[in-house]
Each structure stands twice: as C-alpha cells, then as structure tokens.
Amino acid sequence: MTDHPDLTLRVADMADASSLAALSLEVWIGTYLREGVSGFFADYALAELTAARFAEALADPQEHVIVSQNRVGIDGYIRISRGCPGPTPGCSDVEITTLYVQPRHHGRGIGAALLRAGLAHCAEEGVARVWLASNAENTPAKAFYLSQGFERVGETQFVINDQSYLNDVFARNCPG
C-alpha cells in the first residue's frame, strides 16, 4: 500500500480528536501561512481546527474520517462529508473535505493510500462521484489530485469573514 512499513489505515475514533486538531493546525499553517502568521489567520485556525470541532465531526453520521497511524501516532487523514453539494456542475453532494499528511511524511504514499481508502469507502456507500476544493496557489496538491484521476471542473471561493481566496474544484468518479 505504501513504502511506510508501520502504516495502518483505520477509521478515526473520538480518542483521535486532539491528534486530528494538532495535525490540521500543523498542515494548515505550514501550507497557507508562508509569509508569517497574522492575527486574522491565527484566530481562524485556532477557532476552527480544535479538538472539540473534530469530536463533533467524528460524532456526525454524515462525516467519515480515515487516519493513517504509524507506530507513534497519526501522520495523515482524509475526511469525507456527505450532504455537501458541490459549487460547480460536475460535482455530487459528497466532498473530500480534507486530505492532510504531515509534511515530513510527504512522498511516502500516505496521501495516495488515504485517498484510495476514502474512494473505496465512498464506493461501498454507493457514492458514484466525489469532489474537493484546493487552494488555487497550492500547486503540489493540484498536481497530486490530477495524478489521482481527478479533473478540474471549476472554481470556488474559500471565505474567511470578509476575505475570499480562489480555490480550484476537482471531481472524479469512485471506483466500482
């Protein structure tokens, strides 16, 4: 599955909420705050990427989270959300809300393994197509999704308070 010998993929449970929050803060800040941390973005990240928010998601039957677990802890996860109509034609109502892997674990196949597991879960649930949005400036993520069979189907805006940021929308059919 990956060249990471101690990797295990499993469905997240409530005990993972704080680990998911910490991993999300690391990836989000490292990916999007490249020039420094302003109060605006710090306030957003600290309000949204919390253990309590992850516990709510883990308790929600519309959400499905799969984690990659190495011998020490979680190094990545995929979150799939039902009931999220896509912002452009060519989307379904099932979104890959998040696919995060700790940067120091990039290149080991963890993201691809998580994506395969997430798509397999969707196929098992009878989902024909999924969509996701990726920051338009996140070239590595966009290249990854295209290499995994996604197609760009449009664009949308990621909004924080009164500021918006261009995102590309990608979609693909689930296996099966």
N, C-alpha and C positions, 0 to 999 in steps of 0.2 A: 504494500500500500504506500509506504514512504520509505526513505532511507534513514529514518529516525527510529532506531531499534526499540526504544522504550515507549513508543507512542501507542496510546489506546484511545479510540473514539468511543464516546458514551453520551447518553442523554444527560443533560445537566440536571442537578437537583438543588434544593434550597440551600444546601451547605456550600454551593458554588457561588452564591450571590456576591459575596465580598471579593472573591477572586475575579469574577467577571467584571466587576466595577473597577478594580485596580488595573486589570489588563486593558480595559477600554480607555481609561484615563491615559495610560502609557501610550497606546497606539494613536488615540485621537490627538493628543497634544503633540506627539512626535510627527504626525502626518500633516496636521493643519496649522500648527503654530511654529513655522520655520524661522520667523524673524524676531521672535520674542513673545512673551506672554502678557497680553493686556488684561486689564480687569474685566473687560467685556467678555472675552473668551474664557477666562478663568471662571467667572461667575456662571457662565453657561455650562461648562464641563463639570464643575463641582455640584451644580444643581441637577443635571440630567444623568450623569454617569455614577450613580450611587448604588450601594448595596440594596437599599430599600426599593429603588426602581427596578432593579434586577429581580428581587424577590417577587414584586408584583407581576413582572413578565413571566417568571417561572410558574406562577400560580394560575396564569391565564391559559385556558384551553386553546385559544387561538394562536398561541405562541409555541414554538418548538425550538429548543436550543440544544445543539450538539457541541461538546467540548473535545478538544484533544488534550489528553492527560499524559504527561511524561512521568518519570519516576519521582519528580519533585512536586509538580503541580500542573496547572492549566497553562498551556502556551498558545492557545488559539480557540476560537469558537465561531460557529455560524448560528445566526438567529433568523428564523423563518416566521413570518407573520401572515396569518390569514385575515381576510376582510379588509385588505388594503388595495383598493382599486388603483391601478397604475395611472400615472399622469398623462400618458400619451396612448394613442392607438397601438395595438400590438402587445398590450400588457394584459395580465389576468388580475385577479384580486389576491394573489399570493406573492408576497415580496420577500426577497432575501434582504432583510433589514440591515444585517451586519455580517461581515466576514472579516474577522481580525485575527492576525497572527503576530505575536511579539516579533519586532524587527530582527532581533538576534537569531530567530528561528526561521527567517525567510530563506527560501531556496532549498528547503528540505522536503518539500512535497506536502507539508501540513495543510496549506490552504487548498490545494487541489483535492486532498483526501477529505477535508471537511466539506468542500463543495460537492464532491461525489456522494458523500453520505447524506447531505441535505437534499440533493436532487433525488436520490433513491427514496428518501422519506416522502418527498412530495409525490413521487410516482406511486408509492404504496398507498397514499391517501387519495389517489385518483386525480391528482392535480396534473393538468396537461402542460401548463406553461407557467413560468415564474419570471419576475422582473426584479431589477435592482437599479439604484441610482448611485453614481460615483462622481465625486468632485471632478469637474472638467479639467482641473490642473493636475490631477493625480494620474500622471502618465503610466507609472508602473501598474496600478490597479486596472486601468483601462486595457492595457496590453494583456494582462492576465485574463480578464473576462473574455476578451476576444479570442484568446488562445484556448479557452474552455468551451467554445461553441456559442457564446452569446453574440447577439447582433445589436448594434446601436439602433434604437428605434425612436429616439427623440431626445428632448432635453427638458429639464425642470429647474426649479429654484429650491435650494435649501435655505430656509428662512430662520434667522435668529433675531427675535424682536423686530426691529425695523430694517434689518440688513438682509440682503439675499445674495446667494452665491450660486453660480451656474453649475449644474450637475448634468452629466450625460445619463440617459436612461438606456439600459440594456435589457434584453429579454431572450429567453431560449425555451425550447420545449424540454420537458422532463423525459428521461429515458422510459422505455416501455412501450 
